[in-house]
């Protein structure tokens, strides 16, 4: 059978069957066979860099296909034309809340209807919450790669119709994620972004995000008119109907993150005044998402203030999986000395973020060294002034009092704060 690629460049791209199609003079047409079975093959799109091209196949991406509409003959004024119209299925046909598909729709209209179809299929309310009324797909859990299919994500034996394609995470070896587990793979953007629905899939280090897509089967090749304008899926194209089609799955990719917890235990306190302990935190990782594997580095300085003997904690979030994190205690208070425990270096420790949502830990302990020395630490806070292209720093004492201010000419490429 002949197979063609459907070039889905955006979630609203559709192989349309709505438009009336008349035979053009001098060019043969092939009438659509609404009873013929169709197939759809879904393959991962190319991602920049060899690492991501391999990593996306480790994300256990599966395909769910929801039928939104059946096809009916395109008849008008008692005549039947080569084409079809849609008959929406429940719940996509509900007046007021269902889909609204007409013969003249812009790409923004199709984007809106795609999102509406996704809300109805996945049980997402207008407010972006999950109401539990998830529809049953006609095909579910079809792997993007695997032994269950003869080709990547191939779904065969499909009736002609309008379908919603959802690419999502299928879970792990320990826990399977089904189509009904929408809260485990669906994300909903905020109100400012129009509550846009997306689905995600997870590898060890990355999260892949997919937009829902509306696809119509069968379809036709893109049509080029006499002026050279190209229209995707216009049924006015007199070429053959395509019953075996393929979709290239487009995705966005981002890091998955873990966190670092710094534990500081002050065993004894010299009561003459507050004391501050200062840590330099640095992280290094290979940036496969934005830098093609380039080494990235981030560093910051954090402080803990003590007014008694106690344990304190400082959490640093959003560290990429794979990051090597080193924590150095660069100031140990005016009257305190580091205390080595369990064979650990009392002033410097290194850990690795090996899993997403993992919180790695480092431990530092100090005790009073018997000296009475006044003084405490100073923490410098930095803010970058984009208009002036300079850093502005303010010193803050352990008691909260503001110290001096200063400026520097370093550019924003000096990374500090949360990575």
Backbone torsions as a table, in degrees:
resi	resn	phi	psi	omega
1	UNK	NA	150.7	179.7
2	UNK	-80.8	131.6	179.8
3	UNK	-121.4	137.8	178.7
4	UNK	-125.4	156.6	177.9
5	UNK	-89.9	133.7	171.4
6	UNK	-93.8	117.2	-175.8
7	UNK	-87.1	91.3	-178.5
8	UNK	-90.9	97.6	-178.0
9	UNK	-90.1	-9.4	-179.4
10	UNK	-156.4	160.4	-176.1
11	UNK	-63.7	-19.3	-177.6
12	UNK	-94.3	-2.3	179.5
13	UNK	-65.1	132.8	-171.9
14	UNK	-139.5	139.2	170.1
15	UNK	-82.8	94.4	-167.3
16	UNK	-79.2	142.3	173.6
17	UNK	-121.7	12.2	-173.4
18	UNK	-80.6	-35.2	-170.0
19	UNK	-69.8	143.0	172.3
20	UNK	-63.9	142.7	-178.7
21	UNK	-132.4	117.1	178.7
22	UNK	-108.8	150.9	177.9
23	UNK	-64.7	134.9	177.7
24	UNK	-90.2	143.4	-177.4
25	UNK	-58.6	133.9	174.9
26	UNK	79.2	2.5	-177.8
27	UNK	-130.0	131.9	-176.4
28	UNK	-78.5	146.3	175.0
29	UNK	-124.8	158.5	178.4
30	UNK	-117.0	120.8	-177.9
31	UNK	-65.6	141.7	179.7
32	UNK	-70.7	140.2	178.0
33	UNK	-105.2	98.5	-175.5
34	UNK	-71.1	-13.5	178.9
35	UNK	-93.4	-4.6	-176.5
36	UNK	-80.9	138.3	178.7
37	UNK	-73.3	149.8	-178.4
38	UNK	-121.4	166.4	173.4
39	UNK	-136.3	155.6	179.4
40	UNK	-137.2	126.7	177.6
41	UNK	-113.2	129.1	-178.1
42	UNK	-113.8	124.7	-179.6
43	UNK	-126.5	150.4	179.0
44	UNK	-69.3	137.1	177.0
45	UNK	-72.4	160.9	179.8
46	UNK	-68.3	136.2	178.2
47	UNK	-121.2	138.2	-175.8
48	UNK	-62.4	126.1	176.7
49	UNK	100.3	137.2	-178.7
50	UNK	-63.6	-35.9	-177.6
51	UNK	-60.4	-50.1	-178.1
52	UNK	-68.9	-33.9	178.1
53	UNK	-61.1	-33.4	176.6
54	UNK	-85.1	-36.5	-175.3
55	UNK	-67.1	-35.5	-178.0
56	UNK	-62.6	-27.8	178.8
57	UNK	-76.0	-9.4	177.8
58	UNK	-96.6	1.5	-174.1
59	UNK	-87.6	3.2	-179.8
60	UNK	50.4	57.8	178.7
61	UNK	-83.0	129.8	176.7
62	UNK	-125.5	161.6	-175.7
63	UNK	-115.3	130.9	168.6
64	UNK	-111.4	137.4	-178.7
65	UNK	-125.3	119.8	179.6
66	UNK	-108.2	131.0	176.6
67	UNK	-86.7	121.0	-176.8
68	UNK	-93.4	-35.8	-176.6
69	UNK	-151.0	151.6	169.3
70	UNK	-93.0	171.1	179.0
71	UNK	-105.7	143.8	174.1
72	UNK	-131.1	156.2	179.4
73	UNK	-58.4	142.9	178.3
74	UNK	-86.4	92.2	-175.9
75	UNK	-116.3	137.3	177.1
76	UNK	-148.1	136.4	178.3
77	UNK	54.7	34.6	176.9
78	UNK	81.8	4.4	179.9
79	UNK	-112.8	150.5	177.8
80	UNK	-109.9	128.0	-178.0
81	UNK	-110.2	162.2	178.4
82	UNK	-75.2	99.3	-178.3
83	UNK	163.0	-168.5	179.7
84	UNK	-154.8	165.6	172.5
85	UNK	-124.3	164.1	-177.0
86	UNK	-96.7	140.6	169.1
87	UNK	-114.9	105.7	-175.8
88	UNK	-64.6	143.7	178.0
89	UNK	-99.6	164.1	176.5
90	UNK	-71.3	139.5	1.9
91	UNK	-92.8	11.8	-174.7
92	UNK	-75.8	-7.4	-177.7
93	UNK	-101.8	6.1	-175.3
94	UNK	-69.8	132.2	-179.2
95	UNK	-65.8	130.3	178.8
96	UNK	91.7	-40.7	-177.8
97	UNK	-111.4	-12.5	-177.6
98	UNK	-84.4	-171.4	-179.1
99	UNK	-77.7	153.8	176.3
100	UNK	-127.5	101.5	-177.4
101	UNK	-115.6	124.6	-179.1
102	UNK	-122.6	175.5	-179.5
103	UNK	-76.8	-15.1	-179.8
104	UNK	-127.7	101.4	-178.0
105	UNK	-133.3	139.2	175.5
106	UNK	-83.1	170.5	177.5
107	UNK	-64.2	-31.9	175.8
108	UNK	-66.1	-36.8	176.6
109	UNK	-62.2	-44.6	-179.9
110	UNK	-65.6	-36.5	177.5
111	UNK	-62.9	-43.0	178.5
112	UNK	-62.8	-43.3	-178.6
113	UNK	-70.2	-32.1	175.9
114	UNK	-63.6	-45.4	178.6
115	UNK	-65.2	-37.9	177.6
116	UNK	-64.7	-41.9	177.8
117	UNK	-62.4	-39.5	179.4
118	UNK	-65.8	-40.1	177.3
119	UNK	-61.3	-43.9	-179.0
120	UNK	-68.6	-38.1	-178.1
121	UNK	-71.5	-38.2	-171.7
122	UNK	-100.5	-0.4	177.4
123	UNK	70.5	44.9	178.1
124	UNK	-108.9	129.3	-177.2
125	UNK	-79.0	170.0	176.3
126	UNK	-60.3	-27.9	-179.7
127	UNK	-84.0	-3.1	177.5
128	UNK	89.6	13.0	177.1
129	UNK	-99.5	167.6	-178.8
130	UNK	-101.2	125.0	-177.4
131	UNK	-103.2	-0.6	173.6
132	UNK	87.0	-3.6	-177.7
133	UNK	-94.0	68.0	-178.9
134	UNK	-82.6	131.9	178.7
135	UNK	-78.2	156.0	177.9
136	UNK	-88.2	124.5	179.3
137	UNK	-69.3	157.3	172.6
138	UNK	-75.1	-26.6	172.6
139	UNK	-138.8	136.9	-178.1
140	UNK	-140.9	146.3	174.9
141	UNK	68.5	23.3	178.8
142	UNK	-72.1	118.7	-174.2
143	UNK	-70.1	144.0	175.4
144	UNK	-65.9	-33.4	170.8
145	UNK	-137.2	155.8	177.3
146	UNK	148.3	179.4	-176.0
147	UNK	-89.1	-7.1	-177.5
148	UNK	-74.8	-17.2	-177.3
149	UNK	-132.0	155.0	-178.1
150	UNK	-80.3	-18.3	175.6
151	UNK	-135.9	167.9	-177.7
152	UNK	-59.8	114.8	173.5
153	UNK	56.9	36.5	-177.5
154	UNK	-84.8	129.3	178.0
155	UNK	-119.3	118.1	-175.9
156	UNK	-116.0	174.6	178.1
157	UNK	68.8	28.3	-178.1
158	UNK	-88.4	137.2	170.5
159	UNK	-70.2	152.1	173.5
160	UNK	-60.1	141.5	-179.6
161	UNK	168.8	-178.5	175.6
162	UNK	-99.9	126.4	-173.3
163	UNK	-124.4	146.3	170.5
164	UNK	-100.9	122.3	179.3
165	UNK	-102.6	125.4	176.9
166	UNK	-121.0	114.9	173.4
167	UNK	-95.1	130.3	-172.3
168	UNK	-151.2	178.2	178.2
169	UNK	-80.1	133.9	178.7
170	UNK	-95.8	3.5	178.6
171	UNK	95.5	-162.1	-177.9
172	UNK	-118.6	178.1	175.9
173	UNK	-62.5	-29.8	-178.6
174	UNK	-85.6	-25.8	-175.9
175	UNK	-144.5	116.1	176.6
176	UNK	-83.0	135.8	175.7
177	UNK	-103.5	119.0	-179.8
178	UNK	-93.5	170.7	-178.5
179	UNK	-60.3	-28.8	-177.9
180	UNK	-78.1	-11.7	-178.7
181	UNK	-87.5	55.5	-169.5
182	UNK	-62.1	-31.5	-177.5
183	UNK	-68.9	-12.6	179.4
184	UNK	-91.6	-13.3	-178.8
185	UNK	-136.4	-8.5	-179.1
186	UNK	-98.9	135.6	170.6
187	UNK	-118.6	146.2	179.8
188	UNK	-124.9	122.4	-179.8
189	UNK	-67.9	166.8	-178.5
190	UNK	-73.0	177.8	-176.3
191	UNK	-61.9	-36.7	-179.2
192	UNK	-64.4	-26.2	178.7
193	UNK	-99.2	13.6	173.5
194	UNK	76.1	24.7	179.2
195	UNK	55.1	38.4	-176.7
196	UNK	-65.7	133.1	-178.0
197	UNK	-93.1	133.6	173.9
198	UNK	-136.1	159.9	176.1
199	UNK	-120.0	149.4	-175.5
200	UNK	-123.9	159.4	171.6
201	UNK	-140.0	147.6	-170.3
202	UNK	-120.8	130.3	163.4
203	UNK	-101.8	-172.7	-178.7
204	UNK	-63.5	-42.0	-173.1
205	UNK	-109.0	-15.7	-171.0
206	UNK	-129.4	157.6	171.3
207	UNK	-119.6	128.9	-179.4
208	UNK	-106.0	135.0	-175.2
209	UNK	-120.0	133.6	-176.1
210	UNK	-126.3	141.0	172.1
211	UNK	-87.5	142.4	171.7
212	UNK	-61.1	154.1	-178.1
213	UNK	-135.7	140.0	171.3
214	UNK	-96.9	130.2	-177.2
215	UNK	-132.5	137.2	178.8
216	UNK	-113.6	131.3	178.9
217	UNK	-123.7	134.4	-3.8
218	UNK	-77.2	174.8	179.9
219	UNK	-139.2	-170.1	179.0
220	UNK	-137.3	165.9	175.4
221	UNK	-65.2	157.5	172.5
222	UNK	-55.5	145.2	-175.8
223	UNK	-107.8	131.5	176.9
224	UNK	-109.6	120.7	-178.1
225	UNK	-83.3	-176.9	-174.7
226	UNK	-65.2	-20.2	179.6
227	UNK	-96.1	5.4	177.7
228	UNK	86.2	7.5	177.9
229	UNK	-78.9	133.7	-178.3
230	UNK	-103.8	129.4	177.1
231	UNK	-120.9	120.8	179.7
232	UNK	-69.5	127.7	168.9
233	UNK	69.3	15.7	180.0
234	UNK	-72.4	123.6	-177.2
235	UNK	-73.8	-0.6	172.4
236	UNK	-71.1	-14.4	174.8
237	UNK	-59.9	122.1	-177.1
238	UNK	-77.1	1.2	179.7
239	UNK	-69.7	179.1	-175.3
240	UNK	-71.2	153.8	171.7
241	UNK	-74.1	142.0	-177.8
242	UNK	-108.8	119.0	-177.1
243	UNK	-101.9	-15.0	177.7
244	UNK	-120.2	107.7	-171.1
245	UNK	-127.0	162.2	-179.1
246	UNK	-133.0	145.7	-180.0
247	UNK	-120.5	131.5	171.9
248	UNK	-89.8	120.5	-174.4
249	UNK	-81.4	116.5	177.4
250	UNK	-90.8	144.9	-178.0
251	UNK	-147.4	157.1	167.3
252	UNK	-104.1	152.7	-176.8
253	UNK	-134.6	142.5	178.3
254	UNK	-144.6	168.4	176.6
255	UNK	-70.7	155.1	159.4
256	UNK	-99.3	153.9	-169.4
257	UNK	-128.4	154.7	168.6
258	UNK	-125.4	-165.8	-178.0
259	UNK	-145.1	167.9	179.9
260	UNK	-124.0	132.2	174.9
261	UNK	-113.2	120.5	175.3
262	UNK	-96.1	119.0	176.6
263	UNK	-99.1	128.1	177.1
264	UNK	-126.0	123.1	-177.8
265	UNK	-117.9	116.4	175.2
266	UNK	-100.3	109.6	-172.9
267	UNK	-74.4	-35.8	-178.4
268	UNK	-137.2	148.5	-177.0
269	UNK	-124.8	129.8	175.1
270	UNK	-92.0	116.0	-160.5
271	UNK	-83.3	16.9	-177.9
272	UNK	-76.1	-17.0	179.7
273	UNK	171.7	170.0	-179.2
274	UNK	-65.2	153.3	177.4
275	UNK	-133.7	151.1	-176.3
276	UNK	-123.2	137.5	173.5
277	UNK	-113.1	134.1	-172.9
278	UNK	-119.7	135.7	-177.9
279	UNK	-124.7	137.6	170.0
280	UNK	-99.2	125.5	-178.6
281	UNK	-115.2	127.2	177.4
282	UNK	-130.8	145.5	179.3
283	UNK	-134.6	144.6	177.5
284	UNK	-136.8	138.9	-179.7
285	UNK	-156.2	160.7	175.7
286	UNK	-87.2	122.7	-176.5
287	UNK	-90.9	91.4	177.7
288	UNK	-82.0	-16.8	-175.9
289	UNK	-82.0	-47.3	-174.2
290	UNK	-114.0	-15.3	-171.2
291	UNK	-124.8	12.3	178.2
292	UNK	61.8	28.8	179.6
293	UNK	95.5	5.5	179.1
294	UNK	-64.3	147.6	179.4
295	UNK	-77.5	125.0	176.8
296	UNK	-109.8	147.5	177.9
297	UNK	-132.1	147.8	177.6
298	UNK	-142.8	143.2	176.9
299	UNK	-147.4	156.4	179.3
300	UNK	-157.9	167.4	176.7
301	UNK	-121.9	129.7	177.9
302	UNK	-125.1	155.9	-176.7
303	UNK	-134.5	152.5	173.2
304	UNK	-128.2	131.5	-179.0
305	UNK	-105.1	134.1	-178.3
306	UNK	-123.0	139.6	171.5
307	UNK	-125.1	9.1	176.1
308	UNK	-165.3	168.0	176.0
309	UNK	-73.7	119.8	-177.1
310	UNK	-168.4	175.5	172.9
311	UNK	-106.1	137.5	176.1
312	UNK	-128.0	163.4	-177.1
313	UNK	-136.0	145.8	174.5
314	UNK	-132.6	123.0	-177.0
315	UNK	-102.9	129.1	174.6
316	UNK	-115.8	119.1	-173.0
317	UNK	-103.0	171.7	173.5
318	UNK	59.1	53.6	171.5
319	UNK	-101.8	126.6	-174.6
320	UNK	-62.2	144.2	173.2
321	UNK	-58.5	134.9	-176.8
322	UNK	97.0	-9.6	-179.0
323	UNK	-70.0	136.9	171.8
324	UNK	-95.9	119.5	-172.5
325	UNK	-115.0	127.4	178.1
326	UNK	-116.8	131.8	178.8
327	UNK	-118.7	124.4	177.9
328	UNK	-118.1	132.7	172.2
329	UNK	-86.5	107.5	-173.8
330	UNK	-98.9	-8.4	172.8
331	UNK	-147.2	125.2	-172.2
332	UNK	-112.9	31.3	178.1
333	UNK	79.4	162.8	-173.8
334	UNK	-79.6	-23.2	-174.9
335	UNK	-133.0	30.5	-173.1
336	UNK	-133.8	152.5	178.9
337	UNK	-127.4	148.3	178.8
338	UNK	-67.8	147.0	-179.6
339	UNK	-118.4	117.4	-178.2
340	UNK	-77.5	132.7	179.8
341	UNK	-134.4	139.3	174.0
342	UNK	54.6	34.1	175.3
343	UNK	73.5	8.1	-179.7
344	UNK	-84.2	148.3	173.1
345	UNK	-63.4	124.5	-174.8
346	UNK	-73.6	-11.8	-175.6
347	UNK	-119.2	-13.7	-177.4
348	UNK	-149.6	130.9	178.8
349	UNK	-139.8	145.7	-179.3
350	UNK	-125.5	135.3	178.8
351	UNK	-135.5	167.0	-179.0
352	UNK	-125.8	133.5	173.6
353	UNK	-80.6	102.8	-173.8
354	UNK	-97.1	-22.1	-177.0
355	UNK	-138.3	151.6	174.8
356	UNK	-65.2	143.4	179.2
357	UNK	66.4	8.7	175.7
358	UNK	-80.7	139.8	174.1
359	UNK	-112.7	105.3	177.0
360	UNK	-81.6	159.8	-172.6
361	UNK	-133.2	146.1	169.9
362	UNK	-128.8	152.1	-173.1
363	UNK	-130.1	131.5	176.7
364	UNK	-132.1	138.7	-178.1
365	UNK	-130.9	138.3	176.0
366	UNK	-130.9	154.2	174.6
367	UNK	-135.7	160.5	178.6
368	UNK	-66.3	133.1	-176.0
369	UNK	-96.0	7.1	176.0
370	UNK	89.7	-6.3	179.4
371	UNK	-94.9	149.6	175.3
372	UNK	-109.2	94.3	-177.5
373	UNK	-121.3	120.2	178.0
374	UNK	-71.6	161.3	177.5
375	UNK	121.8	162.8	179.9
376	UNK	-156.0	173.7	-175.9
377	UNK	-79.7	159.3	175.2
378	UNK	-122.3	129.8	177.1
379	UNK	-105.4	129.2	176.5
380	UNK	-93.3	126.9	176.1
381	UNK	-104.4	133.8	-174.8
382	UNK	-115.3	141.6	173.1
383	UNK	-140.0	138.4	-177.4
384	UNK	-98.3	124.2	178.5
385	UNK	-93.1	104.7	-176.4
386	UNK	-65.9	-37.1	-178.4
387	UNK	-65.9	-38.8	-178.9
388	UNK	-92.0	-7.8	-179.2
389	UNK	54.1	51.7	179.6
390	UNK	-153.8	158.5	174.1
391	UNK	-90.2	142.4	174.6
392	UNK	-120.9	125.7	-178.9
393	UNK	-118.6	149.0	177.8
394	UNK	-131.3	130.3	178.2
395	UNK	-89.0	137.8	-178.8
396	UNK	-128.0	125.5	179.1
397	UNK	-78.1	168.4	-179.2
398	UNK	-63.1	-25.2	178.9
399	UNK	-86.7	4.0	178.0
400	UNK	91.1	-5.2	-178.8
401	UNK	-72.5	139.7	179.1
402	UNK	-80.7	137.1	176.8
403	UNK	-102.7	-143.4	-177.3
404	UNK	-75.9	167.7	175.5
405	UNK	-123.6	158.2	179.1
406	UNK	-159.3	174.2	179.5
407	UNK	-133.6	160.1	177.2
408	UNK	-144.6	160.3	-175.6
409	UNK	-97.8	4.4	-178.4
410	UNK	-61.7	140.1	-178.8
411	UNK	-81.3	173.5	-176.4
412	UNK	-69.6	-6.8	178.0
413	UNK	-70.6	-13.8	172.9
414	UNK	-72.8	107.2	-172.7
415	UNK	-82.8	132.1	173.6
416	UNK	-150.6	170.5	-174.9
417	UNK	78.8	-157.7	-179.3
418	UNK	-72.5	132.4	-178.7
419	UNK	-68.8	NA	NA
